[in-house]
């Protein structure tokens, strides 16, 4: 498809941050873009159509995909961006809270993917970009549950890509590091706080705020997503931004003991 008609793109979590920057980048590249948010958002003047969708609800997801297919006739690109975070000691979250986190970050991706695959198979083409994180590659003290969701997305995406290639569909990962968005403001709090973790939790929240302030602009991640979406022969994963690329290289080539020591130092934990 040419620059003025690159196809139909569906971007979840597109009301702000990485999702909105991605929707804009795709629209500028010639895609007809539909973005989603959990709460109603008006259509934007730049041509992005906003629809409501709760990725934790099967009916909501099916309704969204049916509406897009009814209006556009096809879906060429799905960007699974919707997600939530959580900072705290792993034992400070109940099983129910952990399940709720996985319901958005993992099963939300699964629901959206399963909903668009029949249309993509009929087209014999399609691209699915799953927004992961460098925390899908490395340990994340006091973000153990969030990191677990991203590790799950990594394994799911790589495996699914092998299953779908014969249908002309590719699945790729984009792995940002810290990004200047409202992510930190929307972090969930553990639902069973323990005094023993108060100091470490407060320190990790402060570290997160500083890292986000110094992080990449959402547009950096959006441009990486656009690259992953349009590559003729896509790689399995794309690091988004300088820090993400450094972390990816270090994880692959630095000895485990040295990496462990560096990670504890970066997170201000006793070495």
C-alpha positions as a Markdown table, in Angstrom:
| # | Residue | x | y | z |
|---|---|---|---|---|
| 1 | Unk | 0.0 | 0.0 | 0.0 |
| 2 | Unk | 1.2 | 3.5 | -0.8 |
| 3 | Unk | 2.0 | 6.3 | 1.6 |
| 4 | Unk | -1.5 | 7.8 | 1.4 |
| 5 | Unk | -3.2 | 4.4 | 2.0 |
| 6 | Unk | -1.1 | 2.2 | 4.3 |
| 7 | Unk | -4.0 | 0.3 | 5.6 |
| 8 | Unk | -6.2 | 0.2 | 8.7 |
| 9 | Unk | -4.4 | 0.4 | 12.1 |
| 10 | Unk | -6.0 | -0.3 | 15.5 |
| 11 | Unk | -4.1 | 1.0 | 18.6 |
| 12 | Unk | -5.2 | 0.3 | 22.1 |
| 13 | Unk | -4.7 | 2.7 | 25.0 |
| 14 | Unk | -4.4 | 5.6 | 22.5 |
| 15 | Unk | -5.9 | 8.5 | 24.5 |
| 16 | Unk | -2.5 | 9.7 | 25.7 |
| 17 | Unk | 1.2 | 8.9 | 26.0 |
| 18 | Unk | 2.8 | 6.2 | 23.8 |
| 19 | Unk | -0.6 | 5.2 | 22.4 |
| 20 | Unk | -1.6 | 8.6 | 21.2 |
| 21 | Unk | 1.9 | 9.3 | 19.8 |
| 22 | Unk | 1.8 | 6.0 | 18.0 |
| 23 | Unk | -1.7 | 6.8 | 16.5 |
| 24 | Unk | -0.4 | 10.2 | 15.3 |
| 25 | Unk | 2.8 | 8.6 | 13.8 |
| 26 | Unk | 0.7 | 6.0 | 12.0 |
| 27 | Unk | -1.8 | 8.5 | 10.7 |
| 28 | Unk | 1.0 | 10.7 | 9.4 |
| 29 | Unk | 2.4 | 7.6 | 7.6 |
| 30 | Unk | -0.9 | 7.1 | 5.8 |
| 31 | Unk | -2.8 | 4.6 | 8.0 |
| 32 | Unk | -6.4 | 5.0 | 8.7 |
| 33 | Unk | -6.2 | 4.9 | 12.5 |
| 34 | Unk | -8.6 | 3.8 | 15.1 |
| 35 | Unk | -7.6 | 4.3 | 18.7 |
| 36 | Unk | -9.2 | 3.0 | 21.9 |
| 37 | Unk | -9.6 | 4.1 | 25.4 |
| 38 | Unk | -11.6 | 2.7 | 28.4 |
| 39 | Unk | -13.6 | 5.9 | 28.7 |
| 40 | Unk | -15.3 | 7.8 | 25.9 |
| 41 | Unk | -13.0 | 10.2 | 24.0 |
| 42 | Unk | -14.0 | 12.4 | 21.2 |
| 43 | Unk | -12.6 | 11.9 | 17.7 |
| 44 | Unk | -9.5 | 14.1 | 17.2 |
| 45 | Unk | -9.0 | 16.8 | 14.6 |
| 46 | Unk | -6.0 | 15.0 | 13.1 |
| 47 | Unk | -8.2 | 12.2 | 11.7 |
| 48 | Unk | -7.8 | 9.6 | 14.5 |
| 49 | Unk | -11.0 | 7.9 | 15.3 |
| 50 | Unk | -11.4 | 7.1 | 19.0 |
| 51 | Unk | -13.6 | 4.3 | 20.2 |
| 52 | Unk | -14.2 | 2.9 | 23.7 |
| 53 | Unk | -13.0 | -0.6 | 24.6 |
| 54 | Unk | -12.2 | -2.4 | 27.8 |
| 55 | Unk | -9.5 | -5.0 | 26.9 |
| 56 | Unk | -10.5 | -7.0 | 30.0 |
| 57 | Unk | -14.0 | -7.6 | 28.6 |
| 58 | Unk | -14.6 | -10.1 | 25.8 |
| 59 | Unk | -17.8 | -8.5 | 24.7 |
| 60 | Unk | -16.3 | -5.0 | 24.6 |
| 61 | Unk | -13.3 | -6.3 | 22.5 |
| 62 | Unk | -15.6 | -8.2 | 20.1 |
| 63 | Unk | -17.8 | -5.1 | 19.6 |
| 64 | Unk | -14.8 | -2.9 | 18.9 |
| 65 | Unk | -13.4 | -5.2 | 16.2 |
| 66 | Unk | -16.8 | -5.7 | 14.6 |
| 67 | Unk | -17.3 | -2.0 | 14.5 |
| 68 | Unk | -13.9 | -1.4 | 12.9 |
| 69 | Unk | -14.4 | -4.2 | 10.3 |
| 70 | Unk | -17.9 | -2.9 | 9.6 |
| 71 | Unk | -16.6 | 0.6 | 8.8 |
| 72 | Unk | -13.2 | -0.1 | 7.3 |
| 73 | Unk | -13.6 | -3.7 | 6.0 |
| 74 | Unk | -10.2 | -4.8 | 7.2 |
| 75 | Unk | -7.5 | -4.5 | 9.9 |
| 76 | Unk | -3.9 | -4.5 | 8.7 |
| 77 | Unk | -2.2 | -3.5 | 12.0 |
| 78 | Unk | -2.9 | -4.1 | 15.6 |
| 79 | Unk | -0.8 | -2.3 | 18.2 |
| 80 | Unk | -1.4 | -3.7 | 21.7 |
| 81 | Unk | -0.4 | -0.8 | 23.9 |
| 82 | Unk | -3.0 | -0.7 | 26.7 |
| 83 | Unk | -1.5 | -1.6 | 30.1 |
| 84 | Unk | -1.1 | -0.7 | 33.8 |
| 85 | Unk | 1.7 | -0.7 | 36.2 |
| 86 | Unk | 2.3 | -1.7 | 39.9 |
| 87 | Unk | 5.1 | -0.9 | 42.3 |
| 88 | Unk | 5.6 | -2.7 | 45.6 |
| 89 | Unk | 6.9 | -5.8 | 47.2 |
| 90 | Unk | 5.6 | -8.9 | 45.4 |
| 91 | Unk | 4.0 | -10.2 | 48.6 |
| 92 | Unk | 2.1 | -6.9 | 49.1 |
| 93 | Unk | -0.3 | -7.8 | 46.3 |
| 94 | Unk | -3.1 | -10.3 | 46.7 |
| 95 | Unk | -3.6 | -13.0 | 44.1 |
| 96 | Unk | -6.7 | -11.1 | 43.0 |
| 97 | Unk | -4.7 | -8.0 | 42.3 |
| 98 | Unk | -2.1 | -10.0 | 40.4 |
| 99 | Unk | -4.8 | -11.5 | 38.3 |
| 100 | Unk | -6.3 | -8.1 | 37.6 |
| 101 | Unk | -2.9 | -6.9 | 36.4 |
| 102 | Unk | -2.5 | -9.9 | 34.1 |
| 103 | Unk | -6.0 | -9.4 | 32.9 |
| 104 | Unk | -5.0 | -6.1 | 31.4 |
| 105 | Unk | -1.4 | -6.6 | 30.4 |
| 106 | Unk | -1.5 | -10.2 | 29.2 |
| 107 | Unk | -5.0 | -11.4 | 28.6 |
| 108 | Unk | -6.0 | -8.0 | 27.2 |
| 109 | Unk | -3.4 | -8.6 | 24.5 |
| 110 | Unk | -4.7 | -12.2 | 24.0 |
| 111 | Unk | -8.3 | -11.0 | 23.6 |
| 112 | Unk | -7.4 | -8.3 | 21.1 |
| 113 | Unk | -5.1 | -10.6 | 19.1 |
| 114 | Unk | -7.7 | -13.4 | 19.0 |
| 115 | Unk | -10.4 | -10.9 | 17.9 |
| 116 | Unk | -8.4 | -9.6 | 14.9 |
| 117 | Unk | -6.8 | -12.8 | 13.7 |
| 118 | Unk | -9.8 | -14.2 | 11.7 |
| 119 | Unk | -9.8 | -11.0 | 9.6 |
| 120 | Unk | -6.1 | -11.0 | 9.1 |
| 121 | Unk | -6.2 | -14.7 | 8.0 |
| 122 | Unk | -8.8 | -13.9 | 5.5 |
| 123 | Unk | -6.6 | -11.1 | 4.1 |
| 124 | Unk | -3.5 | -13.4 | 4.2 |
| 125 | Unk | -1.7 | -10.5 | 5.8 |
| 126 | Unk | -1.4 | -8.5 | 9.0 |
| 127 | Unk | 1.1 | -7.2 | 11.5 |
| 128 | Unk | 0.7 | -7.3 | 15.3 |
| 129 | Unk | 3.0 | -5.1 | 17.4 |
| 130 | Unk | 3.0 | -5.8 | 21.1 |
| 131 | Unk | 4.3 | -3.1 | 23.4 |
| 132 | Unk | 6.5 | -4.9 | 25.9 |
| 133 | Unk | 9.3 | -3.3 | 28.1 |
| 134 | Unk | 12.9 | -3.8 | 29.0 |
| 135 | Unk | 11.4 | -5.2 | 32.1 |
| 136 | Unk | 10.3 | -8.1 | 30.0 |
| 137 | Unk | 14.1 | -8.9 | 29.7 |
| 138 | Unk | 15.5 | -8.2 | 33.1 |
| 139 | Unk | 14.6 | -8.6 | 36.8 |
| 140 | Unk | 12.6 | -5.7 | 38.3 |
| 141 | Unk | 12.8 | -5.5 | 42.1 |
| 142 | Unk | 9.5 | -4.1 | 43.5 |
| 143 | Unk | 7.9 | -4.4 | 40.1 |
| 144 | Unk | 8.0 | -8.2 | 40.1 |
| 145 | Unk | 4.3 | -8.6 | 39.0 |
| 146 | Unk | 4.5 | -6.0 | 36.3 |
| 147 | Unk | 7.7 | -7.5 | 35.0 |
| 148 | Unk | 6.1 | -10.9 | 35.0 |
| 149 | Unk | 3.4 | -9.6 | 32.7 |
| 150 | Unk | 6.0 | -8.3 | 30.3 |
| 151 | Unk | 8.0 | -11.5 | 30.4 |
| 152 | Unk | 4.8 | -13.4 | 29.5 |
| 153 | Unk | 4.2 | -11.1 | 26.6 |
| 154 | Unk | 7.7 | -11.8 | 25.3 |
| 155 | Unk | 7.2 | -15.5 | 25.3 |
| 156 | Unk | 3.7 | -15.3 | 23.9 |
| 157 | Unk | 4.6 | -13.0 | 21.1 |
| 158 | Unk | 7.7 | -14.9 | 19.9 |
| 159 | Unk | 5.8 | -18.2 | 20.0 |
| 160 | Unk | 2.7 | -16.8 | 18.2 |
| 161 | Unk | 4.9 | -15.3 | 15.5 |
| 162 | Unk | 6.0 | -18.8 | 14.5 |
| 163 | Unk | 2.4 | -20.0 | 14.4 |
| 164 | Unk | 1.2 | -17.2 | 12.2 |
| 165 | Unk | 3.9 | -16.7 | 9.6 |
| 166 | Unk | 2.3 | -19.3 | 7.3 |
| 167 | Unk | -0.8 | -17.0 | 7.1 |
| 168 | Unk | 1.2 | -14.0 | 6.1 |
| 169 | Unk | 0.9 | -12.5 | 9.6 |
| 170 | Unk | 3.8 | -11.3 | 11.7 |
| 171 | Unk | 4.0 | -10.6 | 15.5 |
| 172 | Unk | 6.8 | -8.3 | 16.8 |
| 173 | Unk | 7.8 | -6.8 | 20.1 |
| 174 | Unk | 8.7 | -3.2 | 20.9 |
| 175 | Unk | 10.6 | -2.7 | 24.2 |
| 176 | Unk | 10.7 | 0.8 | 25.6 |
| 177 | Unk | 12.6 | 1.8 | 28.8 |
| 178 | Unk | 11.5 | 4.8 | 30.8 |
| 179 | Unk | 9.2 | 7.1 | 28.8 |
| 180 | Unk | 7.9 | 10.6 | 29.7 |
| 181 | Unk | 4.2 | 9.7 | 30.1 |
| 182 | Unk | 1.6 | 9.7 | 32.9 |
| 183 | Unk | 2.5 | 6.0 | 33.6 |
| 184 | Unk | 3.9 | 6.8 | 37.0 |
| 185 | Unk | 0.7 | 8.7 | 38.0 |
| 186 | Unk | -1.5 | 5.8 | 37.1 |
| 187 | Unk | 0.5 | 3.1 | 38.9 |
| 188 | Unk | -1.7 | 0.7 | 41.0 |
| 189 | Unk | -0.8 | 0.5 | 44.7 |
| 190 | Unk | -0.4 | -2.8 | 46.4 |
| 191 | Unk | -3.6 | -3.9 | 48.1 |
| 192 | Unk | -2.0 | -5.3 | 51.3 |
| 193 | Unk | 0.7 | -3.0 | 52.3 |
| 194 | Unk | 3.4 | -4.2 | 54.7 |
| 195 | Unk | 5.4 | -1.8 | 56.9 |
| 196 | Unk | 8.6 | -3.8 | 56.2 |
| 197 | Unk | 8.5 | -2.5 | 52.6 |
| 198 | Unk | 7.6 | 1.1 | 53.2 |
| 199 | Unk | 11.2 | 2.5 | 52.8 |
| 200 | Unk | 12.0 | 0.4 | 49.7 |
| 201 | Unk | 8.7 | 1.1 | 48.1 |
| 202 | Unk | 9.1 | 4.9 | 48.6 |
| 203 | Unk | 12.6 | 4.8 | 47.3 |
| 204 | Unk | 11.5 | 2.9 | 44.2 |
| 205 | Unk | 8.7 | 5.3 | 43.5 |
| 206 | Unk | 11.2 | 8.2 | 43.8 |
| 207 | Unk | 13.6 | 6.4 | 41.4 |
| 208 | Unk | 10.7 | 5.8 | 39.0 |
| 209 | Unk | 9.7 | 9.5 | 39.0 |
| 210 | Unk | 13.3 | 10.6 | 38.3 |
| 211 | Unk | 13.8 | 8.0 | 35.6 |
| 212 | Unk | 10.5 | 9.0 | 33.8 |
| 213 | Unk | 11.4 | 12.7 | 33.9 |
| 214 | Unk | 14.7 | 11.9 | 32.2 |
| 215 | Unk | 13.2 | 9.3 | 29.9 |
| 216 | Unk | 12.4 | 9.2 | 26.2 |
| 217 | Unk | 9.6 | 11.2 | 24.6 |
| 218 | Unk | 6.6 | 9.1 | 23.6 |
| 219 | Unk | 7.4 | 10.0 | 20.0 |
| 220 | Unk | 10.6 | 8.0 | 20.3 |
| 221 | Unk | 8.7 | 4.8 | 21.1 |
| 222 | Unk | 6.1 | 5.7 | 18.5 |
| 223 | Unk | 8.7 | 5.9 | 15.7 |
| 224 | Unk | 10.0 | 2.5 | 16.8 |
| 225 | Unk | 6.5 | 1.1 | 16.6 |
| 226 | Unk | 6.1 | 2.6 | 13.1 |
| 227 | Unk | 9.4 | 0.9 | 12.1 |
| 228 | Unk | 8.3 | -2.4 | 13.5 |
| 229 | Unk | 4.9 | -2.1 | 11.8 |
| 230 | Unk | 6.2 | -1.3 | 8.3 |
| 231 | Unk | 9.4 | -3.3 | 8.0 |
| 232 | Unk | 9.2 | -5.7 | 5.1 |
| 233 | Unk | 11.1 | -8.3 | 7.0 |
| 234 | Unk | 10.5 | -7.5 | 10.7 |
| 235 | Unk | 12.8 | -8.4 | 13.5 |
| 236 | Unk | 11.3 | -10.3 | 16.4 |
| 237 | Unk | 12.0 | -7.4 | 18.8 |
| 238 | Unk | 12.8 | -3.7 | 18.7 |
| 239 | Unk | 14.4 | -1.8 | 21.6 |
| 240 | Unk | 12.9 | 1.7 | 21.7 |
| 241 | Unk | 15.4 | 4.4 | 22.8 |
| 242 | Unk | 19.0 | 4.6 | 23.8 |
| 243 | Unk | 18.5 | 3.2 | 27.3 |
| 244 | Unk | 16.5 | 0.3 | 26.1 |
| 245 | Unk | 19.1 | -0.6 | 23.5 |
| 246 | Unk | 21.8 | -0.5 | 26.2 |
| 247 | Unk | 19.9 | -2.7 | 28.5 |
| 248 | Unk | 19.2 | -5.2 | 25.8 |
| 249 | Unk | 22.9 | -5.4 | 24.9 |
| 250 | Unk | 24.0 | -5.7 | 28.5 |
| 251 | Unk | 21.5 | -8.4 | 29.2 |
| 252 | Unk | 22.8 | -10.5 | 26.3 |
| 253 | Unk | 26.6 | -10.0 | 26.7 |
| 254 | Unk | 27.4 | -9.1 | 30.3 |
| 255 | Unk | 28.1 | -12.0 | 32.7 |
| 256 | Unk | 25.2 | -12.8 | 34.9 |
| 257 | Unk | 27.0 | -12.0 | 38.2 |
| 258 | Unk | 28.1 | -8.6 | 36.9 |
| 259 | Unk | 24.7 | -7.8 | 35.5 |
| 260 | Unk | 23.1 | -8.7 | 38.9 |
| 261 | Unk | 25.5 | -6.5 | 40.8 |
| 262 | Unk | 24.9 | -3.6 | 38.4 |
| 263 | Unk | 21.1 | -4.0 | 38.6 |
| 264 | Unk | 21.2 | -3.8 | 42.4 |
| 265 | Unk | 23.3 | -0.7 | 42.3 |
| 266 | Unk | 21.0 | 1.0 | 39.8 |
| 267 | Unk | 18.1 | 0.2 | 42.0 |
| 268 | Unk | 19.9 | 1.5 | 45.1 |
| 269 | Unk | 19.8 | -2.0 | 46.7 |
| 270 | Unk | 22.6 | -3.3 | 48.9 |
| 271 | Unk | 25.2 | -5.0 | 46.7 |
